[in-house]
Amino acid sequence: MSELKPCPCCGSCEASIKVMTVGTFRVFCESCRLCIPGCQTREEAVEAWNIRAPQSQWISVANELPKISGPYWTFNGDDANESVIQQRVHMYDSDHRQFNSHTVTHWMQLPEPPQ
């Protein structure tokens, strides 16, 4: 099994794998409480948590959706009002092929946290 990378949101190394009662696995950050949706195996949970991209381009949800459940940096172009939080992390569920917000118009993988 691969080692977990630091949290993509807060950079903490306090992430752990939790076994859920339904037999799925989640990675959970003890510091900021970010967690990924349930995965079928430990390895899938680690892979979803460790997804990073050094520098990504925005991808339209109309053109492509992520292949793996987990956290992604999103642009929320369908928000009713422009705000500084139009860019933020949202969770994507590959089983249901949707983000946890209906306002997401674009997404990209999270970058590596600072060293």
Backbone bond lengths (Angstrom), bond angles and torsions (degrees), N, CA, C in turn:
res aa  C-N    CA-C-N  psi(-1)  N-CA   C-N-CA  omega(-1)  CA-C   N-CA-C  phi
1 M - - - 1.452 - - 1.525 109.26 -
2 S 1.310 116.68 140.23 1.461 122.39 -179.69 1.523 110.65 -74.04
3 E 1.326 114.99 157.63 1.453 120.91 175.64 1.522 109.41 -81.46
4 L 1.329 117.23 145.77 1.460 121.39 179.22 1.522 110.86 -76.40
5 K 1.338 116.14 136.37 1.460 121.38 173.66 1.526 108.32 -78.13
6 P 1.345 117.69 164.33 1.468 119.93 175.75 1.527 110.80 -58.93
7 C 1.308 116.14 160.06 1.462 122.49 -179.74 1.531 110.14 -56.95
8 P 1.344 117.97 132.37 1.465 119.91 179.90 1.526 113.28 -70.78
9 C 1.308 118.06 -16.02 1.470 120.22 -179.78 1.522 112.82 -94.29
10 C 1.336 116.90 -48.59 1.467 119.07 -173.20 1.528 113.26 -112.01
11 G 1.344 118.20 -10.59 1.454 121.26 179.26 1.519 114.80 82.45
12 S 1.326 117.46 0.05 1.462 121.60 -179.24 1.530 111.29 -67.12
13 C 1.320 115.32 148.73 1.465 121.34 175.01 1.524 110.84 -97.54
14 E 1.320 116.89 14.16 1.462 122.29 -177.01 1.531 112.12 -93.22
15 A 1.324 117.70 43.48 1.466 121.53 178.31 1.520 109.17 -98.26
16 S 1.320 115.67 147.20 1.455 119.94 179.03 1.523 110.00 -143.82
17 I 1.326 115.68 159.22 1.460 121.37 178.05 1.525 107.98 -92.55
18 K 1.325 115.65 128.59 1.463 121.54 178.71 1.522 108.91 -112.39
19 V 1.328 116.90 135.99 1.459 121.43 174.01 1.517 106.40 -93.87
20 M 1.335 115.43 122.12 1.456 120.35 -178.29 1.529 109.36 -86.20
21 T 1.328 116.30 161.08 1.464 120.53 -177.16 1.524 113.04 -65.41
22 V 1.319 117.65 -21.64 1.466 120.52 179.12 1.526 112.29 -87.32
23 G 1.330 117.12 8.74 1.455 121.18 177.29 1.512 114.70 83.03
24 T 1.325 116.60 18.41 1.456 119.65 176.07 1.522 108.95 -107.86
25 F 1.333 115.46 167.96 1.455 122.12 -176.93 1.518 109.55 -118.99
26 R 1.340 115.73 140.11 1.459 122.27 176.19 1.513 108.56 -130.52
27 V 1.335 116.14 149.54 1.457 120.68 169.41 1.519 105.41 -105.00
28 F 1.329 115.42 133.44 1.459 122.21 -172.30 1.522 109.47 -130.74
29 C 1.341 117.06 130.44 1.464 121.80 176.26 1.521 108.99 -89.61
30 E 1.323 116.39 121.79 1.462 121.17 -179.91 1.529 112.06 -69.98
31 S 1.351 117.89 -23.91 1.467 120.98 -176.70 1.521 112.88 -80.59
32 C 1.350 116.94 -56.79 1.470 119.18 -175.61 1.527 112.53 -105.07
33 R 1.345 116.76 -4.99 1.453 124.29 175.16 1.529 114.60 73.71
34 L 1.347 117.43 14.23 1.456 120.68 173.85 1.519 108.22 -64.96
35 C 1.320 117.03 139.37 1.465 119.54 173.35 1.524 108.15 -142.97
36 I 1.319 115.40 154.95 1.457 120.72 177.30 1.519 108.23 -94.62
37 P 1.344 117.64 155.67 1.463 119.64 177.00 1.521 110.62 -61.19
38 G 1.313 116.27 161.16 1.456 120.75 -179.18 1.513 113.17 -59.39
39 C 1.325 116.50 135.85 1.465 123.94 177.06 1.525 108.20 -114.82
40 Q 1.324 115.95 156.34 1.461 120.63 -176.97 1.521 113.90 -71.02
41 T 1.347 116.99 -30.57 1.466 120.37 -178.47 1.528 109.99 -132.02
42 R 1.333 115.78 162.03 1.473 120.95 174.79 1.527 110.41 -58.84
43 E 1.334 115.48 -42.71 1.465 120.24 -177.34 1.524 111.50 -62.21
44 E 1.340 117.93 -41.12 1.471 121.62 177.59 1.524 110.33 -63.99
45 A 1.333 117.26 -39.29 1.465 120.95 179.33 1.527 110.63 -64.05
46 V 1.333 116.55 -44.03 1.466 120.87 178.76 1.529 109.75 -63.65
47 E 1.335 117.47 -44.58 1.464 121.31 -179.98 1.534 110.79 -61.42
48 A 1.328 117.30 -43.97 1.471 120.84 179.80 1.527 110.75 -63.84
49 W 1.330 117.64 -40.73 1.465 121.85 179.95 1.529 111.50 -67.18
50 N 1.318 116.28 -39.25 1.464 121.11 -173.10 1.530 114.57 -83.53
51 I 1.332 118.18 -1.32 1.473 120.08 -179.77 1.514 109.35 -61.00
52 R 1.324 115.81 126.69 1.472 122.53 176.82 1.516 108.04 -146.63
53 A 1.278 115.95 159.55 1.460 120.76 173.76 1.518 107.60 -138.95
54 P 1.342 118.53 133.39 1.463 120.14 -178.76 1.521 112.66 -62.31
55 Q 1.294 117.71 -42.96 1.467 121.61 176.07 1.519 106.38 -156.21
56 S 1.292 117.07 116.67 1.452 121.13 -176.56 1.520 110.85 -110.65
57 Q 1.291 114.21 163.93 1.455 121.82 172.37 1.524 107.45 -107.03
58 W 1.319 116.08 151.16 1.457 120.02 177.34 1.530 109.71 -63.16
59 I 1.331 116.07 137.96 1.462 122.49 177.32 1.522 106.91 -118.79
60 S 1.312 116.79 127.40 1.455 121.46 179.66 1.529 110.04 -72.45
61 V 1.332 117.36 136.75 1.466 120.11 177.02 1.528 110.74 -66.29
62 A 1.328 116.67 -20.49 1.462 120.10 176.89 1.531 111.10 -71.31
63 N 1.339 117.13 -25.31 1.463 121.37 -177.89 1.521 113.77 -97.27
64 E 1.340 117.27 -35.12 1.465 120.31 -174.04 1.516 109.65 -162.25
65 L 1.331 115.62 145.03 1.459 121.90 174.11 1.526 108.66 -116.92
66 P 1.336 117.74 156.58 1.471 119.50 177.36 1.532 111.26 -58.38
67 K 1.309 116.34 153.95 1.461 121.11 178.76 1.522 112.42 -91.60
68 I 1.328 116.86 -21.05 1.459 121.89 -175.37 1.527 109.55 -123.34
69 S 1.320 116.70 137.88 1.464 121.64 175.26 1.520 109.75 -63.49
70 G 1.327 116.29 146.98 1.453 120.24 176.89 1.511 112.16 151.10
71 P 1.350 116.12 -172.55 1.465 120.52 -179.14 1.531 111.30 -81.68
72 Y 1.325 115.84 139.67 1.464 122.42 177.12 1.528 108.38 -138.40
73 W 1.342 115.48 149.73 1.459 121.51 173.74 1.518 105.73 -78.67
74 T 1.326 117.74 127.91 1.462 120.96 -174.86 1.518 112.21 -126.07
75 F 1.305 114.35 155.58 1.459 122.13 170.86 1.516 106.14 -113.11
76 N 1.322 115.51 127.74 1.455 121.35 -173.86 1.522 110.07 -104.70
77 G 1.332 115.99 72.15 1.452 122.46 -175.59 1.512 114.30 -70.06
78 D 1.325 117.06 -15.13 1.463 119.48 178.70 1.524 112.55 -94.88
79 D 1.352 117.55 9.40 1.468 119.82 172.96 1.520 108.19 -61.47
80 A 1.313 117.45 141.93 1.465 121.81 -178.43 1.525 111.71 -63.42
81 N 1.327 117.54 -37.30 1.462 121.67 -178.35 1.514 110.06 -122.19
82 E 1.332 116.42 138.71 1.458 119.49 174.70 1.524 108.66 -66.46
83 S 1.319 115.85 140.44 1.459 119.99 178.83 1.520 109.11 -155.99
84 V 1.324 115.58 170.56 1.461 120.29 178.86 1.520 111.66 -71.55
85 I 1.321 117.62 -15.03 1.464 118.98 -179.24 1.532 112.34 -99.95
86 Q 1.329 116.65 23.51 1.463 118.30 174.33 1.520 110.79 -68.46
87 Q 1.325 117.37 -20.44 1.463 121.12 174.61 1.524 107.35 -108.43
88 R 1.319 115.79 122.67 1.460 120.04 -179.39 1.521 110.22 -164.42
89 V 1.308 116.31 172.32 1.460 121.73 179.09 1.525 109.07 -84.36
90 H 1.327 114.09 131.69 1.468 120.85 172.01 1.519 107.82 -129.95
91 M 1.307 115.31 154.80 1.462 121.33 177.63 1.526 109.48 -90.41
92 Y 1.341 115.22 141.98 1.460 121.50 177.13 1.518 108.48 -114.48
93 D 1.322 117.20 135.73 1.460 123.28 178.33 1.527 107.96 -110.75
94 S 1.332 117.12 107.48 1.468 120.40 -176.57 1.528 112.32 -70.58
95 D 1.333 118.00 -25.26 1.469 119.93 177.80 1.532 111.07 -65.48
96 H 1.340 115.67 -39.53 1.476 120.46 -179.11 1.522 112.93 -99.62
97 R 1.350 116.30 -2.65 1.455 123.20 178.72 1.534 111.98 53.19
98 Q 1.369 114.43 50.97 1.458 118.46 178.83 1.522 111.64 -155.12
99 F 1.345 114.57 153.22 1.455 121.78 171.94 1.517 108.33 -83.57
100 N 1.337 116.23 164.81 1.460 119.59 179.11 1.529 111.71 -82.68
101 S 1.316 117.45 18.76 1.465 123.27 174.02 1.524 107.89 -145.44
102 H 1.307 116.33 135.53 1.466 120.38 179.92 1.529 112.49 -81.08
103 T 1.341 117.76 -4.41 1.465 120.69 -177.83 1.526 113.59 -91.85
104 V 1.347 117.63 -3.34 1.470 120.87 -178.24 1.529 109.44 -69.13
105 T 1.340 115.69 125.21 1.470 120.84 176.51 1.525 111.73 -111.98
106 H 1.346 117.52 -24.48 1.460 122.43 -178.84 1.521 108.95 -143.49
107 W 1.332 116.09 156.50 1.463 121.10 -179.76 1.525 109.85 -148.57
108 M 1.325 115.30 163.54 1.461 122.90 170.67 1.523 108.08 -156.13
109 Q 1.338 115.75 161.14 1.459 119.25 176.77 1.521 109.39 -67.79
110 L 1.322 115.53 153.37 1.453 120.77 178.29 1.535 110.53 -72.30
111 P 1.321 117.81 143.65 1.470 120.00 176.32 1.517 110.77 -75.78
112 E 1.315 116.13 167.58 1.458 121.66 173.26 1.528 108.15 -63.38
113 P 1.330 118.95 141.03 1.458 119.40 175.43 1.535 110.71 -68.72
114 P 1.327 117.55 157.14 1.469 119.90 179.72 1.524 111.30 -62.77
115 Q 1.308 115.64 151.52 1.476 121.18 178.91 1.506 110.81 -90.68
